[in-house]
Each structure stands twice: as C-alpha cells, then as structure tokens.
Amino acid sequence: MSTQNDVLVVGAGLAGLTAVWQLATQQKKVRLVSKGWGATHWHSGCIDVLGYYPVDDPEPVASPGVTLAKLIADQPEHPYALVGVSGVEAALNAFQALCAAAGYPLHGSLDKNWLLPSAVGTFRPTCLAPETMIAGDLRRDDPMLIVGIKQMVDFYPNIIAENLVKQGVDAAHVTVDLPQLAQRNFTTLTIMASLLEDDGLRADLVRRIQPHLGPARRVGLPAYLGRRPSLDIKKDLEARLGVAVFEIPGLPPSLPGMRLHTILLQAIERAGGRVYHGLEGVGIERDGERVTAVFTEAAARHKPHRFERYVVATGGILGGGIVTNHQGQAREVVFDLPVTLPESRLDWFEQDFMDPKGHPIYQAGLKVNQQFQPLNGGSQPVYQNVYAAGTALSHGEVIRERSFEGVALATGFAVGHLLAKNAQP
C-alpha cells in the first residue's frame, strides 16, 4: 500500500466511483469527495453504451460494438475514441464480474442491445441490464402483464401497455389494490422496496396478480424489487406466480441505479479507498503547472485535500460540473478548466427544441489529450497532474446517443488504470 496520498477524485457519479474502484484495488491511496451522489441515483440502473447513432436515426443500434467502431472512426474526439472498443469492452467485463460477485449480475455484451420497455411504453436500447430486467426484452414474443399498485404513485401500467400494444407487443395491464398500504399517506419506490422484504406482503401481491395473469408469461412491475443488490425478491415472486418477473425503471430515485452504487461503494471500501459525500469542491491551490490542493466546503469551512494527482469527474452541464452564464461563458466549477463549446451563444441551441440532431451545447465539455489531461485550448495540459473522466468530457452527446453510462464507466475505468500504472509525471 502506498504511504502517500496518491489520487483525489472529485465527483461521485459512475465515472468517479469507477476510477476510485480501479485505483483502490491496485493499492493506491485514493479518496473521493463530492457534494452529493451522482447520476446512479436517477438513471435506469443499466449500462447504455450506444443506443442511437447517428443521433437522428430513429432506429436503435442493434450491435453496440459494430456501431461503436463506426462512431470512433467518424468522431476521433469523442470520449469513446480515447478508450477504443477494446477499452470499452474491458470496462464492461470488469464491471460485470464485480456485479456477478455481488450476487447481482448484469447481462449483455457489445454484440447486441437489449430492447426493454420504458416507463411510458417505448423501446429502450441498452447494452448491460440487471437480471431483474431482462425478462422484459421486447424482442421476445411472450405476452406480458404490466402491473401497477393503487397506492403507488408515478407508475401508469395502462400507458405502458397501451403504447407497447401500438408497437406490436402483446401486453395487458392491471392495477391492484394492496390494503396494507392504504393506511400510509404516501408510498414511494424506496418504501415499497423495503416493504417487499416482508413475506406476507409479497404473498398478498401475488394473490392479487394471479387472477389477472391470463395468457401472460411474464409480469412487469415498477423497479422496487429490493433496495439491496439481490435477486431474492424477484426469484420469490417468480416461484409464486409461475411466470417470469421483470422491473421497469421509472422516475427517480432509481433503485436499480442505487444497487450499482452500493456494489461500487462496497468494493471501494473493501480495497481501502475512501468516499466522502457532502464535501463540495470549491477551488484549488496551485504551484505553476501543478495543483497542490483541492478545497472543499462543508459546514461553512474550507478544507484542503493534498494529493499527488487529481481527477475531475463532476459531470457536464446536466450534472452541474460545468456552468454557463448569460454572457455566453462556461466554466468548470472546481478547477476552472477551459470548456470547449460553440463560441456564440446563438449557436448553443437549434431552432426546434426537439431537433433530431440535438443541441450543440450538450457536446460542451473538457477537451483532453490521450492521457485524459484537460488542455488549455491548444495541445498543452492546463495542469500536469489533473485528469478528467465521464460526461465532463467534450464531443459526446451522451443523452441522445444513449451512451451516458458507457462513457462514464469506460473513461472512469481507463483513467483509474492509467493512474494506477503510471508514475507521477
């Protein structure tokens, strides 16, 4: 184990956690600081590598691996081009092995995307999906029953089923009443996930679903089959119902995403890494071309964190790691690194809000070299010991591409490996 402070990672999304996981498992003294948890808590809990390309193509990507190679050839500055197809595959394989060891396997590969139902009944392409979701694959022709619970909010089985039927999927819907929940003023997904650990409630849920099964060979439920990364509740429901069960992720908070977060956090802690949330990065101390400390703020106090190297994983505009102002300027919030974006504010957005090609502003981010060091507008790193990963990187439109988790996981994994293997420059 290293005796010095090796790497500080700023940002607790998938990219930051992945980088810390890799560094900690390779015996580096690493710490993560963040003002809060990242996108794992509001995304689907799947790993989207590449769902649509080009972004205005209405047809989902069938094979992420094949299309990824084309994207890299077309866009040599895209974050995936820094990693390469083999690097993306290595990150996916390592993460799948970690989740499998935790008893919560992710299924899939770069060979093909799953097509899973969304919370509004559209087709959602994704590369890796937890075992709790894959029975919902819309390439299968088994009839499905989408089940809601009267006391649950923000899940509408009728909308999901009706939209699936319009797209040729054999789907029915039902909303069941669970009197045990009627005494509660409000039941959220997280509360329901905890309640489902009770055998009696599961038995009651099954009794109320069974009369409506009809020809259904699979049952879709909101993503509340346990807060912990476990398959126990899913398997128990399947045994009682006699059909496959799958989750459909909806509005935040995302329990499937929180399960992945838990797996990463536990792996980091086992390896000796440290994660601190509630510490917002607010600035740096520097000595020439090197950062000597990052300052965080908590309880109105500034605390310096002194490490040899630093990783920016605070996200892009949507994640709050990059902010803009009315004068057309953008800045990265902790290190004040240069941000690549259209020079004129008039060019940030297309005229049509739903333009199929997306909006240029969402490709804004940090331009980096092959070592993931943010550049000063030319070819030189701003700082010799600062690196960046995740959706803070420029030249990728991760929402429309459906590449958010893939970019975060692959670049976080690559930066973690790079800093674990290479000596301090």
N, C-alpha and C positions, 0 to 999 in steps of 0.2 A: 504494500500500500504506500502511495506517495505521502511524503511528510509535508508537502507544501499545498497551498490552495491552488489547484490546477485550473479549474474552469468554473465560471459562473454563467448560468443560463438565465436569461430574463424572459419570462413568458411561460405559462403553464398549459398551453394547448397541446395538441398531439405532437407537433414538431419539437417543442421544448422538452416534453416528457420523454420522447423517444431519444433525443440527444443525451439527456441525463441517464437514461437507462443504459445506453451503449457505453457511455463513459464510466459509469459506476461499475458495470460488470467487467470492465477492463482495468479495474483497480485505480482509477483516477479519483482524486479528492474533488468532488463536484457538488455544487449547490445550485438549486433553482429558487428564484424569487419571482413573485407575481402578485399583482394587486387582487387577483381572483382566479377562479378556474376558467379554462378556455372552452373552445367550441365542442369538446367532447360532451359537454352538458346540454347542448342544444342541437347537435346533429343526429343522424339516424342510428349511429352505432354500427354502421357498415363502413367499409373502406371503398370509396368511389375512386377508381384510378382514372378512368376516362369514359364518360357516358355519351358525349356528343362531340363529334369532330367531322368537318368544321362546325363551329358553334351554331350556324344557321341551318344545319342539316336536321330535318325533323326526325330522321330515323336514328334510333340509338345504336351505339357502337356494339357490334357483335363480339369482336375479339379485341380486347384492350391491348394485348401485346402487339398485334399486327398494326393497329392504328397508332399506337404509341410510337412505333418506329417511323411512321409517316409524319406524325406531328413533330418529332425531333428533327427530321430532315427539313421540314417546312419552316420550323421556327427554332433556329440554333441558339436563341437567347432565352427560350422557355426554361423554367426551372427543371423540367424533366431532362432537358439536354445536358444539364450539369451532371446528372446522375447516370443517364443511359438506361436502356431497357434492362440490362443485366443488374444494374444497381437497384432499380425499382423491384425487380424480382427477388433480389437478396433481402431487401427490407420486408417485403410481403412474407417471404418464407420464415424469416426470423420472428416476425410478429405472430404468425400463425402457430409456430412452435411454442411461443410464450403462452398464448391463449389456450392451446391444447393442454399444456402442462397445468394450467389453472382450472381445467375442467370445463372450459367454455370455448369450444372450438369454433374457429372461423373457417368456412368452406368456400372454395373457389380458387381460381388461378387466372393468370393473364390470358389463358386460352379463350375464355368466354365470360361474358357478363351474365349475372342473374337478371331476371326481369321480375321485380317484386311490386306488389301493389302499394301505392302511396295512400296517405290519409284522405285523399279526395278521389281515389279510384283511377289514377293514371298509372302508366307503366314506369317504374323507376329502375334504371340500369345501375348495377353496382358490381364490383369485382369480387369482394370478400363479404360474406354475410354470416352472421352467427347462426348456429344450428337452430335457434329459436325462430328464425325467419324463413329458412329455405323451403319449407313445405308450401309456401305461398308463391313459388315460382310460377309465373304466368305462362310459361311455355308448356306446362303440364295441362292436361285437359280434364283433370278430376274436378267434379263440381265442388264448389266451396260455399260455406255459410259464414257470413260476416256477422259477428255477434257484438252488440253493444249492451251496456248496463244502464238502466234507467237513471240510477243515482250518479253516474259518471258524466262529467262534462267534457266538451270539446272532442267528442268522437261520434261520428254520424254514420252508422253502418248502412243506412239507406242510400246515402250519397255515394259511398264507396261502391256498393253492389250495383246500383243503377248505372254508374259510369263504366264499371267493368263490363256489364252486360252490353252496353252500347259498343264496346270494343271486341265483342265476341267471346267474352269469358262467361262460363256457366257459374253464376253467382247469385245467391239469395241472401236475405238479411233478416235479422230479428233483434229486437231489444228486449232483454229480460229484466225482471224486477227482482232485486235482492233485498227482502225486507230487513235483513240485518244491517243494511246501510242506511235505511230510512231514518234512523234516529240521529244520524250525523247531519250537521248543517252543510257540510261540504266534503266531498271525497275526491282527492286528486290521484293522479297516477302513482305517486310515491306512497301515499297512504294505502291505496289498493294493493300495491306490490307487497307491502308489509302484511296486510290482512290475508292475502292469499297463502301466506305461510301456515295459516290455520287450516287443518284438515277438514273441519266442519264447513267452513265457507266454501272450500273447493268442492266438497260433496254437494252442497246446495246449488252452486253454479252449474255443475254437471247435470243435476236433476232438472234444472230449468232449461238447459240447452237441448237435452235429449229428445223431447217431443217435437222439436223443430228441425231435426237433422235431415229428415227426408233422404234424398239421394246423395247428400253431401258426403264427400270422402275426406274433407279437410275443413277445419274451423279456424277462421281468422279472428283474433282478439286484439285489443289495444296492447301496446308494449308495456305490460305490467306484470310479466311472469317472473317476479322476484327482483329485489334490489341488488342482490349479490350476483356475481358471475357464476351461475349454476344452471343446470338443466333439470333440476329436481321437480319443479312445479310443472314444467312442460311435459315431462315424462309421466307424471302422475295424472294429469288431465287426459293425456292420450290413452293411458291404460283404462281410465274410467269411461271415456267416450267411445273408444274403439276406432277412432279416426285420428289422422294427423292434426296437429295444432301448430299455428304459426302466429307470430306477432306482427302487428302493423304499427310502425312508429308514427307518432303524430306531433303535436305541439310540445315545446319544451316544458319542463325539463325532460331530457332524454334518458330514460333508464338504461337502454342498451349502451348509449354512449358513456354513461357513468360506470357501467360494468367494465368497459375497456379502460377507463380512467383508473379504476380500482386495481385492475391487473397490473398496469404500468407502475402505479404508485407502490404497490407491494413489492414488485420486482426491484425497484429503485432502493427501497428501504432495506430489503434483504442484502443487496450488494453494498450497502454502506453509504449511498447517496442521501442527500437531504433536500427536502422540498418545503418551502415556506410560502404560504399564501397570505395575503393581507399586507404585503410589503410592496408598495408601488414604486417602480423605478422613476426617479425624477431628475436625474442628471449624472454627470461623470466628473471625475478628476483625471487630468491627463498630463503627460510629460512628453512634449513633442509629438511623435507619431505613435505613441503608446498610451493606452488607457491604463491608469493606475488604480482606479476605484470606480465603482458604481454606487450612487447614493440612492437609498430607498427611504420612503416616508411612511411612518406608522405612528399613530398617536401624537401627531404634530412634531415628531422628532426625525431628524435625518441620520441615517446610519450608513457608514461606508462599508462596502464589501470589496476587499482587496484580493484579487486573483491574478494569475498569470495570463489567462485568456478569457474572453467573453463572447457569448453567443446571443444575438438578437433573435428572439422568437416570439415577438409580441403581436404578430399578425399585421395585416394590411389595413386598408381603410375600413373594411367591415369589422375587423377585430379591434380597432381602436389603436393599433400600433403606429398608424400614420394618420395625421390630422391635416385638414385643409382650412383655409380661411377665405374671406370674401375677396381678397386681393389676388386670388389665383395662386397662392403659395401652398406648398405642402411640406410637412416636416415629420421626421421620425421622432417619437416622443421622448426617448431616453438618451440616445447618443447624439441626437440632432444630425443624423446622417443625411446626405443628399438623396432626394427622392426623384426618380425618373417618372415624368408624366407629361402630357401634352402642354406645350408652353403657354398657349392661350386657353383661358378658362372657357372660351366659347367652343373649344374643341373637346371638352371633357365628356359631353353627352351628345347622343344623336337626337334628332328632332322627335322621333317616335319613342315613347317610353318603353314599348315592347319591341323595339327594333331587334330583328332576329340575329343581327351581328353583335348585339350587346353594346355597351358603352365604354369608350376608351379609358375613362377614369379608373375602371376596375382592373386595368393592367398596370396601374401605377404601383411603384414599389422600389426596392433597393436593387440596383444593378450590382452584380458581384462578379468576381473572376472565378476561375476554375477551382480555387481553394475556398470559395464561398466568402471571400472578404469583400465587403462593400467598397465600391470605387468612388473616387472624388469627382466624377464627371468625365474623367479620362480613363487611363488604364492603370492608375496607381491606387492602391488601397488608401482609404482615409486614415485607418489605423492599422498597424502591423499585427495587432493581437485581438481584433474584433472580427467576428464571423456572423453570418445570418442564415436562417433556415425558415422554411414554412411559407405561409402566404404573405409574409413581408417581402418576398422576392418579387421582382417585376417581371413583366412579359408573360404572365399567365392569367387567363380569365377563368379562375377556378370554379366559380359558381355555374356559369353557363356550360363549361366543359364537363361539369360534374367530376372534377379532379381534386376537390378540396382536401380530402383525407389522404389521397395518394401523394399529392405534392408535399403535404406536411410530414407524412410518415417517411417517404423516400429521402427528402432533404435532411430531416432531423437525423435519420439513421446514418446518412452519408457524412454529415458534419460530426456526429459523435464518433464515428470510425476514424475520420481524418484526424481529429484532435487527440484521440486515444493513441494513435500510432505514431504521429509525427511529433518531433521535438519542437519546442518553442522556437519560432523563427527570430 
